[in-house]
Amino acid sequence: MQPLSDLSYIDVKNASNPANLLHEWVEEARSCGKPPFVMTLATATKNGEVSSRSVVIREITPDGYLTFTTQTHSEKKRNITENPNVAATILMNYDNNNTNVVRQINFVGMAQTLPHEKCKAYFDTHKLPAKIRSWIAQEGTAVDWNELKVRHDEVLKEVVEDGKVLEMPDSVVGYKIVPRKVDFYYCLPDKIGDRVVFQRDETGRWKYERVMP
């Protein structure tokens, strides 16, 4: 007989670094066909006005940094220039052996600029629509759809008929989130969720504690 209620449990195998648990969760989601590819990114102005949006995760580095790209005209870029403090959330919801699994990871930290070479490496992997978008649009600015369509078709023609190679424009910039806090949440059906929070201490070392979800 199934219990009417129970507790979910996060097994922390390495207490010295949240990157290990992060990659463990990501790999399980990937093995179940649901790898995380977007995150909710929150930024703020120097006056504390907050905004958030979904962005593509370009990479989850071995040391647990999240990377993303944007354009120099974007709200994200303006906010980060004024205030590099950011937060990001990854939500994973998938079935594992016919059991629904919900995992959430929240990051709080600083956005640091990526080298040009790293941004170019990401850009070179983009599909054609994403590359064309970087060339024809300034993110967040007003646009006339018909004019945008004409410009899109012009660039597409240059690529298809003339063999033009779309290199990364100067407007593309990238960042990595260097976390000082990583908050893990895990829940199974008919169970109370579990939550583990890693934080850096004054020496830069990671410490974690289990907290009420």
BAFI-3210 file (N, C-alpha, C; in Angstrom, 3 decimals, decimal comma, padded with zeros to 6 digits):
// residues 213
n [1|2|3|4|5|6|7|8|9|10|11|12|13|14|15|16|17|18|19|20|21|22|23|24|25|26|27|28|29|30|31|32|33|34|35|36|37|38|39|40|41|42|43|44|45|46|47|48|49|50|51|52|53|54|55|56|57|58|59|60|61|62|63|64|65|66|67|68|69|70|71|72|73|74|75|76|77|78|79|80|81|82|83|84|85|86|87|88|89|90|91|92|93|94|95|96|97|98|99|100|101|102|103|104|105|106|107|108|109|110|111|112|113|114|115|116|117|118|119|120|121|122|123|124|125|126|127|128|129|130|131|132|133|134|135|136|137|138|139|140|141|142|143|144|145|146|147|148|149|150|151|152|153|154|155|156|157|158|159|160|161|162|163|164|165|166|167|168|169|170|171|172|173|174|175|176|177|178|179|180|181|182|183|184|185|186|187|188|189|190|191|192|193|194|195|196|197|198|199|200|201|202|203|204|205|206|207|208|209|210|211|212|213]
n.u [000,841|000,575|001,988|000,051|001,249|004,566|008,126|010,129|013,581|016,767|019,799|022,846|025,889|028,345|029,483|031,009|030,763|028,289|028,143|028,413|025,972|024,264|025,051|024,494|021,687|021,000|021,988|020,348|017,853|018,423|018,875|016,329|015,162|014,552|016,325|017,450|017,078|016,447|016,351|014,970|015,817|016,618|017,102|018,233|017,856|020,076|018,568|016,995|014,804|013,193|013,368|012,387|012,984|012,769|015,639|017,946|019,999|023,301|025,460|026,253|028,729|031,572|032,266|029,901|028,772|026,375|025,855|025,016|023,837|023,339|022,207|023,844|022,021|020,006|017,667|018,623|021,434|021,741|020,795|022,615|025,000|024,588|024,028|025,389|024,371|022,471|019,794|018,845|016,711|016,249|013,896|012,914|010,906|009,824|009,295|010,384|010,911|008,106|007,368|006,567|008,836|009,903|012,131|013,884|016,234|017,755|019,703|021,808|023,814|026,671|026,878|029,262|031,264|031,731|034,566|035,288|035,902|034,630|031,924|031,742|032,172|029,806|027,971|028,607|027,459|024,795|021,567|020,460|018,177|018,536|021,035|020,520|018,669|020,295|021,625|019,726|018,149|017,713|017,650|014,759|014,085|011,781|010,029|009,146|007,130|006,923|009,112|011,114|010,746|011,459|014,174|015,052|014,585|016,363|018,871|018,708|018,641|021,201|022,695|021,771|021,859|024,192|026,103|026,956|028,633|027,544|029,005|029,628|028,008|029,125|027,380|026,664|026,892|028,145|027,555|028,516|027,070|028,190|027,767|026,821|025,076|023,181|020,202|018,479|015,600|013,346|010,829|008,533|005,585|002,803|004,377|006,108|008,087|011,722|014,536|017,650|020,227|023,031|025,661|028,211|030,788|032,521|035,106|034,936|034,374|032,113|029,153|026,464|022,977|020,040|016,792|013,451|011,026]
n.v [-001,204|002,159|004,958|007,627|010,027|011,430|012,157|013,842|013,425|014,856|013,738|014,592|014,212|015,403|017,778|019,995|021,463|022,806|022,207|019,520|018,274|019,742|018,926|016,219|016,227|017,443|015,584|013,372|014,368|014,728|012,080|011,171|012,316|015,023|017,401|020,396|023,462|026,088|028,952|030,982|034,255|036,807|040,254|043,502|047,070|049,786|051,093|049,188|048,187|045,410|042,889|040,040|037,164|034,431|032,686|031,142|028,530|028,503|026,999|024,752|024,925|022,863|023,686|024,627|027,027|029,050|029,933|032,501|034,303|037,560|040,705|043,863|045,915|045,100|044,836|043,207|043,459|046,213|046,340|044,621|045,954|048,192|046,958|044,173|042,074|039,160|036,742|033,361|030,752|027,313|025,045|021,732|019,210|016,066|012,609|009,744|006,453|006,074|007,836|011,053|013,685|016,583|019,136|021,965|024,543|027,271|030,105|032,584|035,325|036,844|038,405|037,859|039,047|037,217|035,983|037,135|035,064|032,838|033,563|033,616|030,926|029,825|031,151|030,102|027,610|028,048|027,698|028,584|030,488|031,764|032,951|034,740|036,384|037,727|039,408|041,068|042,390|044,571|043,781|044,279|046,765|048,955|047,807|047,491|045,060|044,307|045,585|044,266|041,689|041,985|042,608|040,254|038,354|039,272|038,802|036,027|035,238|036,008|034,175|031,638|031,759|033,147|032,126|033,331|033,608|033,841|035,606|036,159|039,042|042,270|043,045|040,988|039,697|037,939|036,211|034,793|033,281|033,645|031,965|032,759|031,649|028,709|027,113|024,221|022,396|019,684|017,383|014,708|012,900|013,085|013,548|015,521|018,267|018,552|020,549|022,033|024,267|025,804|027,975|030,431|030,996|033,532|033,033|032,091|029,448|026,702|026,019|024,032|023,698|021,998|023,087|024,143|023,558]
n.w [000,000|-000,934|000,780|002,206|002,360|002,107|002,239|-000,123|-001,160|-001,330|-002,350|-001,394|-002,622|-002,769|-000,770|-001,111|-003,408|-005,483|-008,164|-008,787|-008,007|-009,619|-012,260|-012,055|-011,851|-014,290|-016,129|-015,567|-016,387|-019,089|-019,875|-019,711|-021,828|-021,643|-021,602|-020,000|-021,682|-021,611|-019,444|-016,835|-016,666|-014,482|-014,221|-013,097|-012,881|-011,930|-010,103|-009,040|-010,433|-011,571|-014,095|-016,044|-018,127|-020,489|-021,512|-023,786|-022,665|-023,229|-022,419|-019,777|-017,676|-016,655|-014,054|-013,105|-014,062|-015,740|-019,101|-021,482|-024,389|-025,841|-027,268|-027,890|-027,761|-026,120|-023,355|-021,329|-021,585|-021,030|-018,389|-017,038|-017,436|-015,826|-013,392|-012,285|-010,793|-010,857|-011,291|-011,900|-013,073|-013,475|-014,581|-014,398|-015,607|-015,858|-016,876|-015,185|-015,303|-015,291|-013,314|-012,312|-012,217|-010,603|-010,697|-009,566|-010,008|-008,632|-009,209|-007,841|-008,427|-010,044|-013,231|-015,657|-018,315|-021,314|-023,206|-026,563|-028,331|-027,223|-027,460|-030,240|-030,803|-029,803|-031,495|-033,993|-033,887|-034,129|-035,680|-039,007|-039,017|-036,503|-036,817|-038,920|-037,667|-035,813|-037,498|-038,725|-036,877|-034,076|-030,868|-028,930|-029,965|-031,702|-034,606|-038,052|-039,413|-042,144|-043,325|-041,965|-042,909|-045,602|-045,346|-044,101|-046,159|-048,058|-046,879|-046,557|-049,240|-050,037|-048,611|-049,522|-052,369|-053,043|-051,445|-049,098|-046,005|-042,771|-040,423|-036,909|-035,771|-034,478|-032,540|-030,877|-027,640|-024,770|-021,634|-018,466|-015,618|-012,478|-009,681|-006,305|-004,692|-004,747|-005,183|-004,644|-005,532|-005,110|-006,010|-005,731|-006,887|-004,655|-002,473|-000,029|-000,932|-001,171|-000,215|-000,837|-000,079|-001,326|-000,374|-000,733|001,634|003,627|002,882|000,367|000,074|-000,476|001,328|002,560|003,398|004,483|003,865|004,683|002,175]
ca.u [000,000|001,322|001,687|-000,746|002,161|005,960|009,055|011,157|014,907|017,896|021,018|024,016|027,068|029,538|029,059|031,969|030,521|026,967|028,234|028,227|024,539|023,705|025,280|023,771|020,284|020,904|022,202|019,158|016,831|018,826|018,664|014,879|014,717|014,104|017,438|017,083|017,725|016,121|016,276|014,399|016,888|016,160|018,093|017,684|018,566|020,784|017,545|016,288|013,649|013,507|012,692|012,791|012,630|013,374|016,765|018,554|021,249|024,300|026,328|026,420|030,149|031,908|032,284|028,559|028,358|025,436|026,225|023,972|024,214|022,307|022,701|024,244|020,872|018,954|017,446|019,535|022,757|021,690|020,677|023,843|026,009|024,311|023,945|025,718|023,707|021,403|019,282|018,363|016,015|016,028|012,829|012,906|009,695|009,911|008,942|011,480|010,317|006,677|007,170|006,809|009,891|010,001|013,353|014,117|017,519|017,794|021,052|021,967|025,233|027,116|027,076|030,576|031,341|032,486|035,487|034,744|036,080|033,592|030,664|031,806|031,997|028,371|027,283|028,859|026,597|023,400|020,900|020,404|017,268|019,114|022,110|019,912|018,072|021,346|022,053|018,693|017,319|018,266|016,731|014,030|013,748|010,565|010,325|008,044|007,225|007,145|010,503|011,937|010,603|012,270|015,576|015,292|014,652|017,599|019,995|018,535|019,041|022,660|023,241|021,397|022,251|025,540|027,034|027,485|028,794|027,163|029,872|028,994|028,096|029,694|026,314|026,452|027,718|027,812|027,831|028,375|026,592|029,058|026,830|027,214|024,037|022,468|019,081|017,935|014,290|013,020|009,539|007,896|004,134|002,274|005,411|006,513|009,350|012,948|015,257|019,021|020,773|024,475|026,085|029,632|031,061|033,403|036,368|034,661|034,050|030,693|028,529|025,053|022,056|018,708|015,824|012,060|010,615]
ca.v [000,000|003,402|005,888|008,785|011,170|011,082|013,241|013,701|013,518|015,208|013,070|015,424|013,346|016,243|018,984|021,074|022,192|022,492|021,809|018,073|017,987|020,349|018,068|014,965|016,454|017,716|014,329|012,542|014,939|014,434|010,653|010,971|013,021|016,381|018,224|021,810|024,308|027,485|029,361|032,295|035,148|038,057|041,316|044,701|048,317|050,269|051,559|048,035|047,767|044,040|042,299|038,648|036,606|033,130|032,745|029,851|028,202|028,107|025,960|024,597|024,591|021,855|024,265|025,017|028,339|029,090|030,965|032,915|035,405|038,552|041,758|045,073|046,819|044,461|045,236|042,414|044,085|047,494|046,068|044,026|047,009|049,007|046,152|042,805|041,057|038,496|035,460|032,503|029,550|026,202|024,141|020,466|018,442|014,939|011,294|008,794|005,165|006,314|008,718|012,455|014,304|018,037|019,676|023,376|025,042|028,729|030,645|034,007|035,612|037,969|038,147|038,274|039,030|036,127|036,394|037,161|033,748|031,947|033,958|033,174|029,470|029,591|031,642|029,198|026,429|028,443|027,412|029,746|031,556|032,512|033,784|035,847|037,291|038,563|040,375|041,982|042,993|045,054|043,233|045,201|048,017|048,925|047,339|047,284|043,657|044,192|045,946|043,184|040,562|042,282|042,475|038,821|037,655|039,696|038,080|034,615|035,082|036,094|032,927|030,488|031,884|033,695|031,422|034,198|033,026|034,821|035,646|036,791|040,505|042,880|043,310|039,816|039,621|036,779|036,301|033,623|033,590|033,096|031,959|032,769|030,867|027,786|026,576|023,037|021,925|018,387|016,891|013,569|012,906|012,709|013,716|016,886|018,554|018,740|021,722|022,170|025,553|026,016|029,370|030,659|031,735|034,685|032,584|031,616|028,025|026,371|025,287|023,823|023,284|021,599|024,059|023,811|024,034]
ca.w [000,000|-001,014|001,875|001,818|002,295|002,379|001,962|-001,152|-000,542|-002,187|-001,896|-001,686|-002,564|-002,631|-000,060|-001,318|-004,654|-006,039|-009,568|-008,897|-007,967|-010,823|-013,423|-011,824|-012,205|-015,724|-016,850|-015,442|-017,266|-020,465|-020,123|-019,828|-023,023|-021,338|-021,121|-019,887|-022,680|-021,322|-018,046|-016,595|-016,227|-013,878|-014,107|-012,464|-013,112|-010,742|-009,168|-008,498|-011,238|-011,982|-015,253|-016,261|-019,428|-020,761|-022,439|-024,092|-021,975|-024,225|-021,856|-018,333|-017,644|-015,637|-012,713|-012,695|-014,538|-016,856|-020,058|-022,420|-025,266|-026,113|-028,142|-027,182|-027,633|-025,338|-021,968|-020,505|-021,637|-020,321|-016,956|-016,510|-017,421|-014,643|-012,175|-012,707|-009,972|-011,606|-010,795|-012,984|-012,615|-014,398|-014,160|-015,120|-015,317|-016,783|-016,344|-015,026|-014,904|-015,076|-012,164|-012,645|-011,416|-010,703|-010,100|-009,849|-009,517|-008,685|-009,077|-007,557|-008,575|-010,861|-014,651|-016,130|-019,771|-021,928|-024,270|-027,920|-028,955|-026,706|-028,098|-031,632|-030,821|-029,659|-032,692|-035,118|-033,759|-034,303|-036,938|-039,891|-038,580|-035,385|-037,343|-039,663|-036,680|-035,243|-038,498|-039,229|-035,829|-032,823|-029,871|-028,070|-030,630|-032,520|-035,952|-038,985|-039,811|-043,583|-043,587|-041,431|-043,828|-046,783|-044,968|-043,887|-047,439|-048,720|-046,280|-046,894|-050,641|-050,089|-048,075|-050,343|-053,774|-053,212|-050,585|-048,045|-044,673|-041,757|-039,253|-035,751|-035,774|-033,274|-031,570|-030,020|-026,434|-023,952|-020,202|-017,615|-014,276|-011,433|-008,552|-004,893|-004,025|-005,635|-004,402|-005,313|-005,055|-005,718|-005,525|-006,380|-006,661|-003,334|-001,454|000,271|-001,594|-000,398|-000,699|-000,352|-000,503|-001,235|-000,371|-000,479|002,862|003,441|002,278|-000,976|000,077|-000,487|002,427|002,241|004,450|004,040|004,367|004,369|000,854]
c.u [000,874|000,976|000,902|000,105|003,568|006,819|009,946|012,518|015,965|019,157|022,229|025,274|028,359|029,117|029,937|031,708|029,160|027,015|027,998|026,752|023,846|023,854|024,591|022,310|020,115|021,056|020,997|018,057|017,154|018,574|017,190|014,292|014,253|015,268|017,020|017,812|017,357|016,142|015,551|015,492|016,285|017,331|017,427|018,512|019,305|019,813|016,691|015,042|013,978|012,733|013,204|012,310|013,280|014,503|017,320|019,842|022,247|025,178|026,166|027,840|030,436|031,907|030,952|028,126|027,364|025,866|025,055|024,506|023,028|022,894|022,983|023,083|019,817|018,839|018,377|020,902|022,761|021,643|021,996|024,975|025,845|024,466|024,196|025,099|022,512|020,927|018,765|017,743|015,878|014,941|012,864|011,709|009,642|009,482|010,172|010,896|008,861|006,380|007,494|007,809|009,883|011,262|013,495|015,459|017,542|019,216|020,983|023,455|025,486|027,265|028,425|030,651|032,204|033,454|034,813|034,813|035,013|032,244|030,624|031,604|030,525|027,639|027,440|027,996|025,123|022,858|020,725|019,426|017,843|020,236|021,550|019,315|019,115|021,796|020,993|017,961|018,166|017,266|016,094|013,644|012,495|010,925|009,036|008,174|007,564|008,584|011,446|011,909|011,454|013,749|015,936|015,485|015,908|018,795|019,914|018,980|020,567|023,303|023,010|021,978|023,702|026,573|027,638|027,538|028,497|028,075|029,150|029,128|028,638|028,656|026,066|027,431|027,270|028,221|027,829|027,913|027,496|028,257|027,516|026,198|023,357|021,460|018,438|016,604|013,925|011,714|009,054|006,403|003,761|003,344|005,671|007,890|010,516|013,727|016,619|019,601|022,279|024,761|027,588|029,797|032,058|034,750|036,185|034,342|032,543|030,303|027,055|024,271|020,737|017,707|014,418|011,679|009,432]
c.v [001,251|004,306|007,084|010,038|010,701|012,302|012,894|013,902|013,827|014,597|013,898|014,574|014,132|017,571|020,185|021,901|021,821|022,022|020,317|017,699|018,559|019,421|016,712|015,116|016,673|016,429|013,403|013,051|014,640|012,967|010,315|011,757|014,437|017,236|019,689|022,634|025,780|027,710|030,695|033,161|036,446|039,024|042,526|045,918|048,719|050,783|050,424|047,632|046,429|043,659|040,876|038,190|035,227|033,310|031,337|029,686|027,737|026,972|025,935|024,081|023,540|022,403|024,876|026,413|028,173|030,201|031,262|034,058|036,334|039,571|043,016|046,040|046,289|045,043|044,483|043,073|045,396|047,274|045,579|045,045|047,890|048,215|044,689|041,703|040,482|037,264|034,672|031,247|028,553|025,315|022,903|019,641|017,297|013,654|010,400|007,499|005,337|007,126|010,146|013,069|015,808|018,477|021,138|023,778|026,548|029,210|032,137|034,311|036,828|037,522|038,710|038,087|037,872|036,669|036,319|035,779|032,754|032,270|033,484|031,668|029,105|029,963|030,668|027,941|026,756|027,974|028,719|030,827|032,401|033,421|034,985|036,865|038,241|039,652|041,418|042,746|043,477|044,706|044,329|046,513|047,848|048,549|047,256|045,873|043,518|044,547|044,846|041,974|040,768|042,082|041,003|038,099|038,031|038,910|036,595|034,343|035,109|034,792|031,774|030,580|032,325|033,016|032,261|033,455|034,108|034,683|036,350|038,310|041,034|043,103|042,146|039,848|038,412|036,970|034,908|034,093|032,871|033,116|032,108|031,999|029,990|027,018|025,437|022,640|020,665|017,889|015,734|013,594|012,413|012,729|015,202|017,116|018,670|019,885|021,807|023,459|025,580|027,514|029,435|031,409|032,856|034,305|032,112|030,142|027,815|025,631|025,112|023,458|022,888|022,559|023,603|024,366|024,997]
c.w [000,000|000,164|001,359|001,697|002,617|002,062|000,775|-000,491|-001,594|-001,590|-002,332|-001,510|-002,376|-002,024|-000,353|-002,562|-005,221|-007,483|-009,742|-008,921|-009,192|-012,018|-013,275|-012,246|-013,704|-016,525|-016,733|-016,360|-018,729|-020,799|-020,272|-020,996|-022,802|-020,820|-021,024|-020,941|-022,523|-019,815|-017,985|-015,986|-015,708|-013,764|-013,472|-012,846|-011,841|-009,684|-008,619|-009,249|-011,900|-013,239|-015,428|-017,618|-019,555|-021,772|-022,641|-023,285|-023,035|-023,719|-020,343|-018,156|-016,570|-014,217|-012,300|-013,070|-015,691|-017,804|-020,986|-023,272|-025,464|-027,082|-027,336|-026,965|-026,664|-023,934|-021,031|-020,428|-020,861|-018,815|-016,375|-016,468|-016,184|-013,348|-012,538|-011,849|-010,728|-010,846|-011,991|-012,396|-013,754|-013,806|-015,036|-014,657|-016,325|-016,081|-016,317|-014,469|-014,465|-013,813|-012,572|-011,667|-011,668|-009,968|-010,518|-009,241|-009,714|-008,379|-008,768|-007,646|-009,431|-012,311|-015,073|-017,637|-020,264|-022,977|-025,638|-028,564|-028,493|-027,339|-029,545|-031,737|-030,666|-030,947|-033,854|-035,059|-034,007|-035,648|-037,715|-039,427|-037,446|-035,863|-038,103|-038,705|-036,101|-036,207|-038,829|-038,144|-034,665|-031,729|-029,019|-028,717|-031,482|-033,959|-036,760|-039,555|-041,289|-043,960|-043,099|-042,357|-045,076|-046,481|-044,746|-045,210|-048,219|-048,189|-046,612|-048,324|-050,769|-049,609|-049,039|-051,751|-053,957|-052,316|-049,479|-046,714|-043,641|-040,542|-038,108|-035,829|-034,451|-032,183|-030,614|-028,843|-025,618|-022,509|-019,587|-016,245|-013,283|-010,135|-007,199|-004,055|-005,068|-004,792|-005,194|-004,675|-005,829|-005,136|-006,388|-006,080|-005,264|-002,250|-001,232|-000,341|-000,623|-001,032|-000,022|-000,926|-000,252|-001,243|-000,125|000,837|002,576|002,829|000,839|-001,061|000,125|000,791|002,082|003,490|003,811|004,671|003,997|003,002|000,954]
res [m|q|p|l|s|d|l|s|y|i|d|v|k|n|a|s|n|p|a|n|l|l|h|e|w|v|e|e|a|r|s|c|g|k|p|p|f|v|m|t|l|a|t|a|t|k|n|g|e|v|s|s|r|s|v|v|i|r|e|i|t|p|d|g|y|l|t|f|t|t|q|t|h|s|e|k|k|r|n|i|t|e|n|p|n|v|a|a|t|i|l|m|n|y|d|n|n|n|t|n|v|v|r|q|i|n|f|v|g|m|a|q|t|l|p|h|e|k|c|k|a|y|f|d|t|h|k|l|p|a|k|i|r|s|w|i|a|q|e|g|t|a|v|d|w|n|e|l|k|v|r|h|d|e|v|l|k|e|v|v|e|d|g|k|v|l|e|m|p|d|s|v|v|g|y|k|i|v|p|r|k|v|d|f|y|y|c|l|p|d|k|i|g|d|r|v|v|f|q|r|d|e|t|g|r|w|k|y|e|r|v|m|p]
***
